[in-house]
Amino acid sequence: MAKIDASADIAGSQAPGSTPNPKFAALLIGSIGVVYGDIGTSPLYAFREAVVAAKSGGLEGRAAVLGVLSLITWALILIVTLKYVLLVLRADNNGEGGTFALMALGQKAAKRSAPLLFVLGLAGASFFYGDAVITPAISVLSAVEGLKLVSPVFDDWIIPLSLVIIVGLFAVQSHGTARVAKFFGPITAVWFLAMAAGGVIHIADDWAIVNALSPHHGVVLVASNGILGLTILGLVFLAVTGAEALYADLGHFGRRPIQYAWLFFVFPALLLNYFGQGALVLAHPDLIENPFFRLYPEWALLPIVILATLATIIASQAVITGAFSLTQQAVQLGFLPRLTVRHTSEEMAGQIYLPQVNWLLFAGVVFVVALFKTSSNLAAAYGVAVTADMLITSVMAFFVFWRVWKWPLWAAAGVVVPLLLIEQAFFTANILKVMEGGWLPLLMAAVLFVIMWTWVRGYDLLSKKIRREDTDLAWLTRKLTAKPPVRVPGTAVFLSADAGLAPTCLMHNLKHNRVLHERNIILTIKTEAVPRVQRHERVEIDRTDPLFTKVTAHYGFMETPNVPKIFETCRRKDLNLEVGNTSFFLSRRSLRLAHESGLLRWQQRLFLALARSAEDATVYFRIPMDRAVEVGTQVAV
């Protein structure tokens, strides 16, 4: 996913009828590829699954088609257009969106509700990972299944071909997507045009399909069919999966390009395609097995299957990159241990690759494809993760509307509560499918939530224990001033989580070596509740202590700390530090189980395993290995 300067959102704003701004046009095309890739693959299976479920439940064909299409239309209007495009996109955190951005924004304004928002943020992130596993599986399967219409000989090759595509998709992640991302937008734009064309060709098959614009048909279908109505509602939700990407990718493209792309291109194309499928099935009920591909003449089937496969790869790429970005944010916020983050582009900060996350996602996607085998089987599992994520977003958005935007309580509730009721209905409908596959995203979310909660809780307990044992830096300065140690040439940098405390590595150096360098820097790296920190606010230097210069580097939760670049900023502020002439002292703590702890025994073991898997601090902070001195201590936790 190419990282594009979101400031172009402002520069690209234009009045209707004015000359198009090239930057705005580029952002708009880019957003079509990245933001709408996921929701753009929903027509492959959403309408088919809902109508098949209705007909298998004994619902008459015309009522089923009009009811399902009405529900899809109004789900796109209420959830995507109203909630995300018109409301949530405005709730940006310094131009960025996503679960953690919304959580941090709400926590700053609603202090009393901060613990609730924290739990909601962890839960939302956990469900996103479930989505990141299921999206590539169902998207690629549904596209490749179109080959069965080209020739029956492909029947036995659907799963092998899908796995080949998935292997290739994850194998290229380490090379970055900067070179190919520029093609995402144009390819997906062609995909939407092809979908619209397919729909336009067949709407005339039965003009009665336009009656589905009325919400009446959808309401009647759900209200008068009990459990069957809820089952259909759960499958209709497949049409809006991917809507959460609108907010998550806000920082990559800006609000206006995303809004314009939806209102004037993506939404009309989706509606035309769904209505074309509906008219086709009304006129030819026997084509319900795969109405999407039946929209096209036989000579166009193979090109459409190829285009659909490219579209699903792009949709999968977007969600994989989103998982990388979310994990980086989780590490920075302290919700996960340090993981390897590789920047695959020098120009684009958003181009990152996390090997552990990539191959865990790969294993999950392969497992899901092998377990469910068809997109129809997998459809039952898809909606649970996304509906839960949307519910969580709505609750967090309520606090933003109320506390950040200063809406009256009744106004915030008046907007959010109806949306919550609609999404709750979708969630309930999807929960009915727990035994058919809905258990999978619930299980994945539960495991990930426990992992993040255990890490946060364990790290908090560890930090409190270390603080109790650490020495106050001001007290240490007084003692060393009264009885100066031997001074040796050079500069020493001591990494510390708290600038007011003497880090363990400093105390051990004094205790065992009995020396102090000529210049001593206490370096503290802080993660702020904003996505990115302005360059002029990056580094603070405190020279008030006669022995120790305190350097505090501030980073946003979407940034990766970089010690050499911190030194460059220090030099611009008249603190001349050269990496090659500096010794870095770090504390390496060997953790062991404590007899009494705030964690359960299994949580202690999990926390220790997570701590051991963390990337070495020298690598994570880009400290030269030959300049690092690690001092080890044992801590029971």
Secondary structure, 3 states (H helix, E strand, C coil): CCCCCCCHHHHCCCCCCCCCCHHHHHHHHHHHHHCCCCHHHHHHCHHHHHHHHHHHCCCCHHHHHHHHHHHHHHHHHHHHHHHHHHHHHHCCECCECCHHHHHHHHHHHCHHHHHHHHHHHHHHHHHHHHHHHHHHHHHHHHHHCCHHHHCHHHHHHHHHHHHHHHHHHHHCHHHCCHHHHHHHHHHHHHHHHHHHHHHHHHHCCCHHHHHHHCHHHHHHHHHCCHHHHHHHHHHHHHHHCCCHHHHHCHHHHCHHHHHHHHHHHHHHHHHHHHHHHHHHHHHCHHHHHCHHHHCCCHHHHHHHHHHHHHHHHHHHHHHHHHHHHHHHHHHHCCCCCCCCCEECCCCCCCCEECHHHHHHHHHHHHHHHHHHCCHHHHHHHHHHHHHHHHHHHHHHHHHHHHHHCCCCHHHHHHHHHHHHHHHHHHHHHHHCCHHHHHHHHHHHHHHHHHHHHHHHHHHHHHHHHHHHHCEEHHHHHHHHHHCCCEEEEEEEEEECCCCCEECHHHHHHHHHHCEEEEEEEEEEEEECCCCCCCHHHCEEEECCCCCEEEEEEEECCCCCCCHHHHHHHHHHCCCCCCHHHEEEEEEEEEEECCCCCCCCHHHHHHHHHHHHHCCCHHHHCCCCHHHEEEEEEEEEC
